[in-house]
Structures are given as structure tokens and as C-alpha cells.
Amino acid sequence: MISRFAKSFVAIVVALLLLATITFLHPPSRAYADPWSGALLGEDGMEKSLHTSKPKPSAPILGVGGGVIMPKLGNATAKAALGRATWKLLHTMTLRYPEKPTQDERDALGSYFHLLSRLYPCGECASEFQMLLEKHPPQTSSRRSASLWLCSVHNIVNKRLHKEPFDCAHLDDTYDCGCGDEPLGIKSTTDLGGEDAAVGMMRGGR
Ligand SMILES: Cc1cc2nc3c(=O)[nH]c(=O)nc-3n(C[C@H](O)[C@H](O)[C@H](O)COP(=O)(O)OP(=O)(O)OC[C@H]3O[C@@H](n4cnc5c(N)ncnc54)[C@H](O)[C@@H]3O)c2cc1C
């Protein structure tokens, strides 16, 4: 007759063996399901084929054209920190934007800035930014034009806030993310055709 202790021991060993078999057959996956679309994202949480998905048939982008959504941001320290982080994101983005974007990519960048001007978490800044975009629409025809356009727009904000202008010839060194991208290759402001050339380009260029 088997003792109660022996029975429990055998049961535990069997349970452990079962668990080990299940773990071996189904190794844990770091893939996860997108809670909105239900689509399964790959290991590391990144879709494997970032650039292979075809653009969807052009649907009108809703919500791009409306007014400012966010309230006033009263805290000056928070406003400045938010600004620095956002400029960093925006400049890095335009400096990684394609050299020869497709129409879809151009639309995406233009819409991004217009949506930002509605959703930027500092309402009074967003309001100013909306007026700025109306006067100087986003330049999206290439990495160079987008980067220089943004640099000039940032300088317009700098001027309004009584800050020193930034020399757009230093975009490459200031925003070198170590990503290995082709630099813009602007060595001096004369490469831009003079001090205000970028602003001029914004008016006349694409
Ligand atoms: C869209 C937007 C609108 C804003 N509107 C307002 C506003 O209405 N009122 C307000 O008080 N604040 C506003 N801000 C925040 C403001 O622009 C600054 O971010 C904040 O005052 C902090 O300034 P900073 O001196 O630290 O440098 P930032 O202007 O934040 O710049 C950060 C760094 O970027 C670099 N830089 C500076 N100029 C350029 C340029 N032209 N091109 C590339 N790099 C540059 C410099 O290295 C600088 O140290 C806005 C920010 C954004 C993103």
C-alpha cells in the first residue's frame, strides 16, 4: 500500500513534467496583439515589415483642419520642457524623412504638423503654431526642404520668444542621432543662399 506522502510526491512530479512539456512546446513569445486592431505585432513589439505594407487607398484624413483642442498650459517650466522635447522629436523626424518621399509620405508629414497644431498640449502655443502654419505651410518635397523649413519655423518661434536664432547649417551636428543617415551636407549659411534664404524658400519653395 502506497503512503499518502508517496502519492503526493508522484502527483507533484507528474504535474512538473506536464508543465515542462507545455513550456517546451510553446516557448514564451514577446509578440503582442494590438488592442485596437487585433493585429499581432512581432517580437520586440515592432511590425517586422515596417515599409512593406502598401499605403491604404487614399481615404480623407479626418480631423486635420480643425481648431486647437488643448487648454492653456500655465506652468512655464512644464511649457519649456515640453517645447524642448517636442522640437527634438520634430527636428530628428525631418532629418530622417526620405530624400525622395512618395506623395503618400508627403501627405503624412503635412498632416502630422497640422494635427500637432491642434493637439499640442500647450493650447496657447498651438494657437500660435496654427497661424504660423497658415503663413508657412509645411515643406515636404525632400528631407532637405522639410528640415530647413522646420529650422526656419523654429527660428520664427525663437524670435517671438526673444531667443537667439539658430544657425540651420548646424542641423546635422546638433541632431546627429547616431542613426547613420546621410547628412544634409549644409556647411554654412551661404549654402542656403544667405541668412534668410530658408524663410525665402518657405515662401517660394515646396
Ligand atoms: C510647436 C511649438 C510651439 C511653441 N510655442 C510656444 C509659445 O507660443 N510660447 C512659449 O512660451 N513656448 C512655446 N514653445 C516652446 C519654446 O519654443 C521652447 O521650446 C521653450 O521655450 C524652451 O526653450 P529653449 O531655450 O530651451 O530651447 P528650444 O527652443 O526648446 O530649443 C531646444 C534646442 O533646439 C536647438 N534649436 C534652437 N533653435 C533651433 C532651430 N531653429 N532649429 C533647430 N534647432 C534649434 C537648440 O540646440 C536648443 O537648445 C513652443 C514649442 C513648440 C514645439
The ligand as an SDF file (V2000), in Angstrom:
LIG
                    3D

 53 58  0  0  0  0  0  0  0  0999 V2000
    5.3640   73.9790  -31.9620 C   0  0  0  0  0  0  0  0  0  0  0  0
    5.8310   74.7170  -30.7320 C   0  0  0  0  0  0  0  0  0  0  0  0
    5.2930   75.9420  -30.4250 C   0  0  0  0  0  0  0  0  0  0  0  0
    5.6980   76.6110  -29.2780 C   0  0  0  0  0  0  0  0  0  0  0  0
    5.1150   77.8100  -28.9450 N   0  0  0  0  0  0  0  0  0  0  0  0
    5.4350   78.4270  -27.7980 C   0  0  0  0  0  0  0  0  0  0  0  0
    4.7900   79.6200  -27.3910 C   0  0  0  0  0  0  0  0  0  0  0  0
    3.9080   80.1300  -28.0940 O   0  0  0  0  0  0  0  0  0  0  0  0
    5.1450   80.1750  -26.1980 N   0  0  0  0  0  0  0  0  0  0  0  0
    6.1140   79.6290  -25.3870 C   0  0  0  0  0  0  0  0  0  0  0  0
    6.3870   80.1660  -24.3270 O   0  0  0  0  0  0  0  0  0  0  0  0
    6.7550   78.4970  -25.7590 N   0  0  0  0  0  0  0  0  0  0  0  0
    6.4390   77.8910  -26.9270 C   0  0  0  0  0  0  0  0  0  0  0  0
    7.0930   76.7330  -27.2990 N   0  0  0  0  0  0  0  0  0  0  0  0
    8.2410   76.2690  -26.5040 C   0  0  0  0  0  0  0  0  0  0  0  0
    9.5170   77.0350  -26.9220 C   0  0  0  0  0  0  0  0  0  0  0  0
    9.6830   77.0310  -28.3280 O   0  0  0  0  0  0  0  0  0  0  0  0
   10.7770   76.4210  -26.3130 C   0  0  0  0  0  0  0  0  0  0  0  0
   10.8090   75.0350  -26.5750 O   0  0  0  0  0  0  0  0  0  0  0  0
   10.9150   76.6270  -24.8220 C   0  0  0  0  0  0  0  0  0  0  0  0
   10.7910   77.9810  -24.5130 O   0  0  0  0  0  0  0  0  0  0  0  0
   12.2860   76.1180  -24.3100 C   0  0  0  0  0  0  0  0  0  0  0  0
   13.2820   76.8780  -24.9910 O   0  0  0  0  0  0  0  0  0  0  0  0
   14.8220   76.5700  -25.0220 P   0  0  0  0  0  0  0  0  0  0  0  0
   15.5140   77.9030  -24.9540 O   0  0  0  0  0  0  0  0  0  0  0  0
   15.1910   75.5640  -24.0120 O   0  0  0  0  0  0  0  0  0  0  0  0
   15.1550   75.9640  -26.4670 O   0  0  0  0  0  0  0  0  0  0  0  0
   14.1620   75.3460  -27.6150 P   0  0  0  0  0  0  0  0  0  0  0  0
   13.6260   76.4740  -28.3930 O   0  0  0  0  0  0  0  0  0  0  0  0
   13.2330   74.4140  -26.9250 O   0  0  0  0  0  0  0  0  0  0  0  0
   15.2180   74.5670  -28.4420 O   0  0  0  0  0  0  0  0  0  0  0  0
   15.8150   73.3770  -27.9540 C   0  0  0  0  0  0  0  0  0  0  0  0
   17.1700   73.2390  -28.6350 C   0  0  0  0  0  0  0  0  0  0  0  0
   16.9620   73.1650  -30.0240 O   0  0  0  0  0  0  0  0  0  0  0  0
   18.0100   73.8370  -30.7140 C   0  0  0  0  0  0  0  0  0  0  0  0
   17.4200   74.8680  -31.5780 N   0  0  0  0  0  0  0  0  0  0  0  0
   17.0610   76.1440  -31.2910 C   0  0  0  0  0  0  0  0  0  0  0  0
   16.5440   76.7300  -32.3760 N   0  0  0  0  0  0  0  0  0  0  0  0
   16.5720   75.8150  -33.3680 C   0  0  0  0  0  0  0  0  0  0  0  0
   16.1920   75.8370  -34.7440 C   0  0  0  0  0  0  0  0  0  0  0  0
   15.6920   76.9140  -35.3150 N   0  0  0  0  0  0  0  0  0  0  0  0
   16.3630   74.7170  -35.4670 N   0  0  0  0  0  0  0  0  0  0  0  0
   16.8980   73.6190  -34.9140 C   0  0  0  0  0  0  0  0  0  0  0  0
   17.2850   73.5430  -33.6290 N   0  0  0  0  0  0  0  0  0  0  0  0
   17.1230   74.6350  -32.8580 C   0  0  0  0  0  0  0  0  0  0  0  0
   18.9400   74.4180  -29.6720 C   0  0  0  0  0  0  0  0  0  0  0  0
   20.0110   73.4980  -29.5230 O   0  0  0  0  0  0  0  0  0  0  0  0
   18.0930   74.4570  -28.4430 C   0  0  0  0  0  0  0  0  0  0  0  0
   18.8520   74.3220  -27.2610 O   0  0  0  0  0  0  0  0  0  0  0  0
    6.6820   76.0350  -28.4330 C   0  0  0  0  0  0  0  0  0  0  0  0
    7.2160   74.8010  -28.7620 C   0  0  0  0  0  0  0  0  0  0  0  0
    6.8020   74.1370  -29.8880 C   0  0  0  0  0  0  0  0  0  0  0  0
    7.3650   72.7780  -30.2300 C   0  0  0  0  0  0  0  0  0  0  0  0
  1  2  1  0
  2  3  1  0
  2 52  2  0
  3  4  2  0
  4  5  1  0
  4 50  1  0
  5  6  2  0
  6  7  1  0
  6 13  1  0
  7  8  2  0
  7  9  1  0
  9 10  1  0
 10 11  2  0
 10 12  1  0
 12 13  2  0
 13 14  1  0
 14 15  1  0
 14 50  1  0
 15 16  1  0
 16 17  1  0
 16 18  1  0
 18 19  1  0
 18 20  1  0
 20 21  1  0
 20 22  1  0
 22 23  1  0
 23 24  1  0
 24 25  2  0
 24 26  1  0
 24 27  1  0
 27 28  1  0
 28 29  2  0
 28 30  1  0
 28 31  1  0
 31 32  1  0
 32 33  1  0
 33 34  1  0
 33 48  1  0
 34 35  1  0
 35 36  1  0
 35 46  1  0
 36 37  1  0
 36 45  1  0
 37 38  2  0
 38 39  1  0
 39 40  1  0
 39 45  2  0
 40 41  1  0
 40 42  2  0
 42 43  1  0
 43 44  2  0
 44 45  1  0
 46 47  1  0
 46 48  1  0
 48 49  1  0
 50 51  2  0
 51 52  1  0
 52 53  1  0
M  END
$$$$
